[in-house]
Structures are given as C-alpha cells and as structure tokens.
Amino acid sequence: MAVEQIRFQPPEARLADLRERLARTRFAEDFANDDWSYGVNGAYLRELVSYWRDGYDWDAQLSAINGFRHFQTEIDDVPIHFIREPGRGPKPMPIILSHGWP
C-alpha cells in the first residue's frame, strides 16, 4: 500500500460552482418568524448565505488546513485522504477522527 504526501487543494471549479449556487439561492417567504418558531429565520439565513458567498476567506482556511501534513492512499480500491499529526507531551494517545464512510 503506497502512501503519498499531498497538499489539500479543492479544484477552483468546485469553489466557483458553490459561489454560483449560493448566488442562485431561492429563499422562501418568512412570515412572522422573528423568534424562529417555524425554523431558520429568513433574515439570518440570507445573512449566512451572503457570508458564505462573499465573505468567507477560503484562502485563509486552506492555508490553515495545509498547516497539517496530508496524505493519500488507497484501501480496497477506495481513495483515502488523511492527516497524520504526531501527538505531543509525555504520553500522547493516538486518535482517529473520521467524517464517515466512505
């Protein structure tokens, strides 16, 4: 099993697609929902979508993410991307955090 060190970089086309989809968001009317009684408040949701579309600093986040060492391998024909960060202190304990499968 070969393990290769990589740099995490999502394709720019994916980020452009995300920005376009956020720009095309169709918001439902928000009647009498200032107190969130009926779900997410429309004004808040509009503000959040605007932030993700225009305010989120992808470059800063990618720089922080790439402060870790990223690796890629394949197990049973499934590509696996992982970060290996050695523990610190006198008795570091190994931990695996997974977002789910695959």
C-alpha positions in Angstrom: 0.0 0.0 0.0 1.6 3.3 -1.2 1.1 6.4 0.9 1.8 9.7 -0.7 2.1 13.1 1.0 -0.2 15.7 -0.7 -1.3 19.3 -0.4 -5.1 19.8 0.0 -6.4 22.0 -2.7 -10.1 21.7 -3.9 -10.5 22.4 -7.6 -11.3 26.1 -8.2 -14.2 24.9 -10.4 -15.9 23.4 -7.3 -15.5 26.7 -5.3 -16.8 28.6 -8.3 -19.8 26.2 -8.6 -20.5 26.7 -4.9 -20.5 30.5 -5.2 -22.8 30.3 -8.2 -25.2 28.0 -6.4 -25.2 30.3 -3.4 -25.9 33.3 -5.6 -28.9 31.4 -7.1 -30.4 30.6 -3.7 -34.2 31.0 -3.7 -35.4 32.0 -0.3 -38.9 31.2 0.9 -41.1 34.0 2.3 -40.5 34.3 6.1 -43.8 35.2 7.8 -43.8 36.0 11.5 -40.7 34.1 12.2 -38.6 36.6 14.1 -38.5 34.2 17.0 -37.5 31.1 14.9 -40.8 29.4 15.8 -41.1 28.0 12.3 -37.4 27.0 11.6 -34.5 29.1 10.5 -35.2 32.8 10.5 -35.1 34.1 6.9 -33.0 37.3 7.6 -30.4 35.1 9.4 -30.3 32.6 6.5 -29.9 35.4 4.0 -27.0 36.8 6.0 -25.4 33.4 6.3 -25.6 32.7 2.6 -24.2 36.1 1.8 -21.3 35.4 4.1 -20.5 32.0 2.5 -20.8 33.6 -0.9 -18.9 36.8 -0.4 -17.2 36.9 3.0 -15.7 33.5 3.8 -11.9 33.6 3.3 -11.2 30.3 1.5 -7.5 31.1 1.1 -7.0 31.7 4.9 -8.8 28.4 5.7 -6.9 26.4 3.1 -3.6 27.8 4.5 -4.7 26.7 8.0 -5.7 23.3 6.8 -2.5 22.9 4.9 -0.6 23.6 8.1 -1.1 19.9 8.7 0.6 17.1 6.8 -1.9 15.5 4.4 -1.6 12.0 2.9 -3.4 9.9 0.4 -3.6 6.1 0.0 -6.0 3.6 -1.4 -7.6 0.7 0.6 -9.7 -1.8 -1.3 -9.9 0.5 -4.3 -11.2 3.4 -2.2 -9.1 6.5 -2.1 -8.4 7.6 1.5 -7.2 11.2 2.4 -5.9 11.6 5.9 -3.9 13.9 8.2 -1.2 12.4 10.4 -0.2 14.7 13.2 2.1 13.2 15.9 0.9 13.5 19.5 2.6 15.9 21.9 3.5 15.6 25.5 5.0 12.8 27.6 2.3 10.2 26.8 0.5 11.1 23.6 -2.5 9.0 22.8 -3.4 8.0 19.2 -6.8 9.1 18.0 -8.6 8.7 14.7 -11.3 11.2 13.7 -13.5 10.2 10.8 -16.3 12.0 9.0 -18.0 8.8 8.0 -17.7 6.2 5.3 -16.5 6.3 2.6 
